[in-house]
Amino acid sequence: MMMNANCVELLRDSVLFAGGDPPGWFCRGVQRRALERGEVLYTPEDFPRALGLVASGTLVAENRSGIALNTLGRGSVFGVAAVFGNADRYVSTIRAKTPARVLLIERALLERLFVEHPNCALRYVVFLTDRVRFLNTKIEGFTAPSAQASLEHWLVQTGGGGDELTVTSWSAVSRALDMSRTSLYRALDSLEADGKIVRDGKKVILRRNLS
């Protein structure tokens, strides 16, 4: 099946090729999948051994409690933990938040690419290294010594370096941080009393001395 120009452009801009042209045999081996809204693509028990790229639409990655961990738009990479290794369970559930189209790159295709194009393998290793660093930062937040420190870390990471963020559900935050709502609101009050945040409805303004 011939791959359309949109998909070739997506691959060209991906972490694997970084602007270079993907080989024709690689494009022909990539699977294309159309998803309806709500359709599940990966579950912990049932998942393709493939790296995914979002071509259009939006996917969401959820944990075991159904809490959204990440929203995936065009160009986003997913399924990294599904490709290599011997684990028989995947780390999350990935479903279509809207009608979507994705590209799936199976392990055998990646292995051939890495053998024939070592630069692609190197770029993939760099990508994985950055992912590990990101996850280590997340772990630091979950293992913070107090509810206030854990919430402070979450606010900084979720804010992405900005001065403010909007929190639509503090209940979801308490579940994500595995703390009671009472502890969460107490931590919020402490951060505000220390001058580290200002709350305005659902908006949280981060002060410069927030570490």
N, C-alpha and C positions, 0 to 999 in steps of 0.2 A: 504494500500500500504506500503510495507516495505521501510524503509529509508536506503539509502546506507551509507557505512562507512564514506564517505567524509562529508556528511551532519551531521552525528552524531558527528564527530570530530569538525565540525564548531560550533555546539551547545555546546559541552563540553568546547570549548575555549571562548564562549561568556560571556558577562557580567552576564548572568543569572546563569551560573553554575561554572564559574571560575575554570575549571579543573575537576570538578566532573561529574559523569555520569548522563545524563538526564534520567528520568523515561521512560520506554517503552511506556506507554500510551501517554506521552507528544510527543515523536517522531512520533507516529502514527497520532497525531492530527495536526502536522505541515503541512502546505500546501507548495507544491513546484511549482514554476512557471518559465517557460523558456521565455525569452524576446528576440525579434529581435532588431537589432540596430535601434535606433530611437523610439522604442515603449515606450509609456507613461504608467506608472504604477500608479502614484498619480497625480491628478490635484487639484486645490483649490475647484472645484465643485464636483469631482468624485474621491473617494479614498476608499480603504479598511480600515476597522477599525482593523488594524493589525500592529504589530511590524515586521519590516523586517530585514533580514540578507542577505548580499551579499555572495553567495556561489562561484560565478565565474564571470568574466567579470567586467565591470565598469559601474556604474550609475552616473548621474549628477543631482544635485538639482539646480533649477533655480528660480529666483524671477519673479515677474509679468512682468518685462521688458526683460526677457530672459537671464539675466546675471547669469552666473554660480556662485553659492554660495558655493558649496562643491562638491568634486569628491569622489565617494564611491567605494572602492575596496573590495576585499575579506575580510570578517570578519566585515565590517562596518555595523553599526546599523542605521536604518532609520525608519521613520514613527512614531517616539515617540509621536508627537503631535496628531496623528490620533487615538490612542487607547482609552484613557480615556478622560472624559470631554464631554461636550454637544455641542461643536462648530460644526456648519454645514459646515464649510469651512476649508480646509487644508492650511498650511502656504506657500507651494511652489509646484512646478511641479517637479516630479522625472521621468526621462526618462533614457533609456538604451543608454549609449554612445557607447557601443560595444555589441555584443551578450552576454547575461548574464543569469545566473540562480540565483534565490533568494528563500529564505524561508520566509513564512508569518505565523506569530503567532497571531491568533485572540484573542480578549479580553477574551472570555470565557475560553480559554485554559490558558491564563496568570492568570486569577483569581483562577482557580483550583490549578495551580502551587503555587501561593502565599499562599493559604490556607494550602496546604499539606506540603509545604516546605518553612517555614518563612525565612530561610536564603537567599533564592532566592529573596524574596521580599525586604529584607534589602539591598542586593547587587544592586537591581534595584533602590532603593531610593538613594543610594550613587551615582549611575550613573547619575540619574536625577539632583541631587544636583550639580555635576560637570558640567553638561550641563548648568544649570542656571548661575553658576559662569562664564562660558565661554561666554554666551550671554550677561551678564552684562558688561563684558570687552568690547565686541563689541559695546554695546550701548554707553559706555564712549567715544569711538572713534567717533561715529556719532554725539554726543552732545558736542564735543570739542568746546571751545570758538572761535577758529579761523580756517581758512583753513589750515594754517601751522600746528597747533596743531592736527587737524583731520588727515592730511596726515602723520604726524610724528607717530601718534598712529597706523595708518594703516600699515605703513612700519614695525614697530616693531612687530605687530601681525602677519603679513604675512611672515615676515622673520623667525618666529618661534624660535627666540633666536640665529639665525646664524648671520654671519658678512656680508652677501650679499644676494641679491635676484635678480631674473630676471623678469622684467615687460615687457610682450609682447605687451600690449596695454594700453597706458595712457588714451585713450578715455574710455575704459572700467572702469578704476579706477575712472575717473571723474564722470561717471554715478553711480558707486557703492557708492561714497562718496557724491553724489548729489551736486556737485559743477561744475562750468563752467571750461572749459579747460584753460581759461585765468587765473582763480584763482588757478588752480592746478599747472600750470607752474610757476606762481609767487611764490607759496609756495615752489616748488622745488628749485627755485633760492635762496629763503631765507634760506632754510635748508642747501644748499650747501655753501652759503656765511657765515653761522654761523659755518661751519666746521663739521656739523652733518652727512652729506652724501657726497659721491663722485659719480658722474655719469660717466659711461663708456659704451656708446651705450645704450643697453637695460638693462645693469647691474647697480644695485645700491649697493654701498658699504656703510655699516652702521658703523659709528664711535662709539667709546665706550661711548661718552658723549650723545648719543641719548637716551632720557629718555623713 
